[in-house]
Amino acid sequence: MSNFILHHYQPSPFAEKIRTILGFKGLSYRAVTIPIIMPKPDLTALTGGYRKTPVLQQGAHVYCDTRLISRVIDKYAPEKTLYPKDLVASANIIAQWADQHLFALVVSLVFSPEGFADLTKDIPPPVVAALVKDREDLWRGAHTPKIIQSQLPIFLQHFEQQLLNCGPYLLGQQLTIADFSVYHCLWFINNNAVGRSHLVPYPALLRWLDSMTAIGHGTFENITGQDAIDEARLAEWTSNEEYEFLELDGLKYGDLVTVQPIDYGLVPVIGELVLSLTDEVAIKRNDERAGEVYVHFPRIGYQIKLTS
């Protein structure tokens, strides 16, 4: 079994992306089911307040954002890489576009009045009300139905043609991070009665979606949030001395900084800057329950600022 701990909840599309990558890599791991809405006290002990899902843990190291989590998994299990050298730019750019622009479209579709009614049909009204309040910042910039109807079919048709011409995967013969990022978006709408109807005109895309779903989630063992916290607290300290610290924006090793997403879930995490790479930073924080924890973020999609 790997030493990965995945903090997730089942309906999360971004968690589905990582679950499927773990399945593709054939990894065994442990999993903690976290609450869908705040508060999330066990997870907060590890992350310092970061609220997006999922989070991947290795001992006292906590990795945020699927863009970084995917790279961490690929580095741990490099066979069948998600980032083939001859496709690295295309795969990364499509993945980033899907995680942001395509995801915004599908969220707007699923959380439209009709889609949301289907999504919450089996959920008690008080829980629905709490979910609406918790997701207000995410839905504030939602696309209108008119935009969804005009734009989503364009992208779906692009995927259909690409698969027919170059398949079986989006970039040809090899699965890449682009497939997994597009997959989790289409998985989200395929699980919704209103969203599913938008996929019907695209048979090649539906076959591809079935093949991605068939990958599965690997082998995992469920543990508690306290189990994960105990593992972080008891983990051996690891050094970052092998990495050269990259000084950017006047920030130096040991500076007290905040790291915060720039799109939604705008909760700053405070800590001591201890790792600075081209597209990754890590801060060290001390938690009463978890002890000394290292929280990692990608640079893209985040702002890192010196605390005032």
LINWO-V129767 format. One record per helix or strand. SS is the DSSP state (helix for helix, strand for strand). FROM is the first residue (numbers start at 0). TO is the last residue. Records with the same first field share a line. If there is no record, write none. Layout:
SS = FROM-TO + FROM-TO
This chain:
strand = 3-7 + 27-32 + 54-57 + 60-63 + 168-168 + 171-171 + 218-221 + 255-260 + 268-276 + 279-286 + 290-296 + 301-305
helix = 12-23 + 40-46 + 65-75 + 84-109 + 112-118 + 124-133 + 135-138 + 144-165 + 176-189 + 192-195 + 202-212 + 224-233
